[in-house]
Amino acid sequence: MTDTTDTQTAVPAAAKGPKSKQDIGIGRRRFAEWRLKMYGLFAIAVAVGALAVLLYSIVSQGAKGLSTIDAEIEFVYDPALVDREGDLVKRFGEGADLLASFAKLSKEEQAAVVDRPRKTSYRPYVQAAFLKRLGIDPDDESPENLKKQDEALALLSPRMDVLVWQKIQQDPTLFGKPVKLQFLLSGEVKAYLDGIITKKTPEARRALKDGSLALIDKLVADGTIKYRVRWELLTNKQSTDPEDHGLLTGLIGSAYMMLIVLVVAVPIGVAASIYLEEYAPKNQLTDIIEVNINNLAAVPSIVFGLLGLAVFINFMELERSTPIVGGLVLSLMTLPTVIIATRAALKAVPPSIREAALGVGASKTQAVFHHVLPLALPGILTGTIIGLAQALGETAPLLVIGMNAVVSNVPTTPFDESTSLPSQIYEMASQDKVALWAPVTSASIIVLLSFLMIMNLTAVFLRRRFERKW
Amino acid sequence: MTDMTTTAAAAAAPATDPNAVGYKMTARNVDVYYGETRAIKDVSIDILDRTVTAFIGPSGCGKSTFLRCLNRMNDTIDICRVTGEIKLDGGDIYDRSVDPVQLRARVGMVFQKPNPFPKSIYDNVAYGPRIHGLTRNKADLDEIIEMSLRRAAMWDEVKDRLDEPGTGLSGGQQQRLCIARAIATSPEVLLMDEPASALDPIATSKIEELIDELRQNFSIVIVTHSMQQAARVSQKTAFFHLGNLVEFDDTSKIFTNPSEERTQDYISGRFG
């Protein structure tokens, strides 16, 4: 009752004042609230806008890199090529039917024979087939025709002879037969079709002259040049030319490194967290350890790279550029992330669950492994996957240990030389012919981001799926 | 109010016959230190078998701390140190040869907040028997679970949904499930740390009825903030204040004619 009388007297007193003080206060408070909300909205708008610009630039460039063109052209593996070194003539005598003799040979002998011509030996035949398809006489050496030849050959990728060579390596019986081949065109052709190079670009500043561009227009018009998805981005090895560059080496290298991180960092990290959280006494030593683990998470990644260089390569004498070294460096880097996430997950399990287990006579270890750990598992998994995703995108420490090398062979074990997805992207981004490499680089970034997105979505899914309430 | 005193008087009756029940646990000169702080000061108390003993007292008086000494739950706190002597059936529970894990199977505990494991009702009750290897086959285990749930007066409520999660039950049911879980290992003493403080009055009265039932088979020690509850369920009451055991006597005597002035002040609501 005293309350109501108090307010009754208070209200008229406030109303009496000229433009009551309380009203001004409320207006100001509301404005402050509105202003704070606006700051927040503005910040979010900036963040979303920046993300949109980034994604737009990557996707618009990357879309060009995700498609490729090729031209289907008939190619004959000329009998003259079979015996470039004269082996067959020596064996079967002058004037013998080389093709028939070749067919009589055993599989191993055939392979040995086709292995003899060097890759470059195929070049004249490839070029001749291409010129014939374009209706240009490959043998006419008049200056006019030579210019035409040059204009046409500028369209052909220099890698084409290698591809032709690889095909016959796989199947020696193709010799002497006409085969329809997908001819790889030079990166400049794709750049012209993508609008990166146009006819307005001064002729002196582009590799393809006006004559070549006119030829491309003709090939597109008659349907020889066809667009398709560029699966080679995932299945090809590294290359010096953007048109057949692929990420296979990096994908395998990164996969090995993720495997090593999973095998090294996760068990050690989870074990360390369980000890620190459930068993370790709370004293100065464990405090120092805790502070240091938190600090380790903030150490610049290049420092871990230098540590790896000193310890794994110089001291332990492991091979440079190998996934084992990269994986160990990334493991060191991921360890603090795993430990912090796991400890947080263990902390989030209510102490009542531990008490309940101890109360019915479970030992400490039983309480941890039967109750606490299963409940913390979704959190641990999420933290681990986020840590792995972070490791997958890490570049700087891998550059220090030489994972940016151009590797000719696809690694078969973690001890073979390899490269990684992000360091490959770094290499592609620092190529000279920026305009030609940019689409492939962006497409590779899309590949990397897709993997990261899949990992993060898995983390979200696991958290949703195994989240338990108590 | 009249209700309370009559139940208390009736319930106190068996305890008056010293030949019917023996001492289950005895504590002599127990001190508990948290680091430098002395939380329990020289407490000596005898817990009778098949009797409900209530610990009452204001917050922070040490009643829960003392309760947790009786099954060595305080061992899990690094800085906690216990001196003195606590015996269960004549054996010192703080003896080197005693494994606290086995002790806790003999001295079960029910906590303030219902804390079922986020597992099925069946697995909740089965956990204790499983880790102690009390059963040889599924049939034995089923039998123990049915008996425990029956004793906890919830068999009929849950017998058709034993595989549903224990966390899906209501608060009162959860607490009875925790009691079932505690008695599944056939303990001799059951410690209850404010078992009804998180429950509504109806659930509380069910728990209290249950405690009265369980007295047939177990020695029960209950910490409670509610003096009415202590009067309703216990035969013996111990009043703690500032770490001292001020008075320990039959419940009827404590609530009607306490010998200490501090007890009188507390139960009449002058402090605490």
Interface residues (C-beta under 8 A of the other chain):
Chain A: P281 K282 P350 S352 I353 R354 E355 A356 A357 L358 G359 V360 G361 A362 S363 K364 Q366 H370 H371 L375 R468 K469 W470
Chain B: N71 M73 T76 D78 V101 Q102 L103 R104 A105 G108 M109 V110 F111 K113 N115 P116 F117 P118 Y127 G128 I131 H132 T167 C178 R181 A182 A184 T185
